[in-house]
Amino acid sequence: MYLNIINALLVQRDLWTVGVLMREWHEDLFRHSILTADLAVSVARRLGFSDIDVELARLAGFLHDFGKVTWPKELVAKHPLDSEDWQIVKVHPIVGARLAKEKAPNLSLVVLRVVEEHHERDGDGYPRGLQASDLHPLSRVVACVECFVALLEERPYRPCRLTYEQILRQISLNGFDWAVVDALQKAIMSEDIKDKNNFFTCVKDQTPPPGGQGQFSLSGGSDQTPRQPSPQDQPGAFPGGGVTAGTPAS
């Protein structure tokens, strides 16, 4: 028990270092990571994941784009991207997982796997073009959630003009798991998200999240450390009986 608590505290300490690096690189990256982590927790809970796996979703949601800190900053606003830019973009999940392991060596291997897989779709994603059946269930959660958050955010080359209902419809047609899309929609329309109005204000108005400058927390309120992968961590159906990609939810 005490070792679990110590490990969890070490992970929390290391996440502060990661958060500082992301915020120094770009405020929008830090904000995107916080919002993705928050929403991933709500979706994972609705899909029936255990408390420990929900914490893994939180950590992976926060870390998923950590690899972007290696990008040239001008790449954030550049559009369209040339072939050289795309090569940088396509490897950022792998780079992010390696950096996360370096900065937070006590992280669960499941979290690192989700970071690597968050841009995989049903064979059409990157960096490896994996099929949905090959992805960890939490990877399918974080992939869908981070895409939703990204489409809500404004970009220098793309003002945010879509409502979240329109974005949900767009996401449902782009290779994401129907069970995850359904859970995402229910989470958005429910009170699961802490201060839902503030969540969408943070995204659309690009205002700082609660807590002010320099304050953030990903503790999740649990003294349990994320477990290491086990034979039960194989890709497949969600704990709550979710369906796989390409099959409409009933």
Buried (B, 14 or more C-beta within 10 A) or exposed (E): EEEBEEBBBBBBEBBEEBBEBBBEBBEBBBBBBBBBBBBBBBBBBBBBBEEBBBBBBBBBBBBBBBBBBBBEEEBBEBEEEEEEBEEBBBBBBBBBBBBBBEBBEBBBBBBBBBBBBBBBBBBEBBBBEBBBEBBBBBBBBBBBBBBBBBBBBBEEEEEBEBEBEEBBEEBBEEBBBBBBBBBBBEBBEEEBBEEBEEBBEBBEEEEBBEEEEEEBEBEBEBEBBBBEEEEEBEBEEBEEEBBBBEEEBE
